[in-house]
Amino acid sequence: MAVPKRKMSRSNTRHRRSQWKAEAPQLVPIVVEGRQLRVPRHLVRAYQRGLISPDD
């Protein structure tokens, strides 16, 4: 694990953290139980197999 050699200033820390941006999940249209739903791409298989109910 990387360990800093010197203390990082509060200004630099906040400037670095402010560059991180969250992204909205990619929604994909699928048909489950005759209903069309838009679900995140990584959960499509779980919905198709019935591991996650569409009512959630």
N, C-alpha and C positions, 0 to 999 in steps of 0.2 A: 504494500500500500504506500502511496506517495505521501511523504510528510514534508510540509513546508519548512524551509530553512529559516525564514523570517516571518514576523507577524504581518498579516495583510491588513491594510487600513480599512476602516469602515466604508469609506467612499468606494474603494476598489471592490470590496466584497459586494456591495449593493449594485454597483455597475455591472458586475459579472452576473449576478443573479437576475438582473432585469432583462437580460438577453434571452432567457428561457421563455418559450411561448408554448402554450397548450394548443393542441389541434383537436378539432371536433372529429369524432369517429366517422369513418366512411360507412354510410348507411347503404345497404343493398336491399332491393325489393325481393321478397320471397313469398311463396304461397304456403300457408300452414293451415290445415283444417278448412280449406276453401276460402280463407281470408288472406288478403294481400297485406303483408307487413313490411316495414322498413327496419332492418336490424343491423347492428354492427357486423362487418365482414367476418370477424373472428368468431362470432357466435352463430353463424349460419348453420353449421353442422349440428350444434346442440339443439337448435330449434327443430331441425328436420328430424332428429332422432327422438324428440320428445323429452329431452333432459330438462329443458326450460319450457314452461308453459307460456303461451302467448298472452295470457291475462296479466302477467307480472309487469 
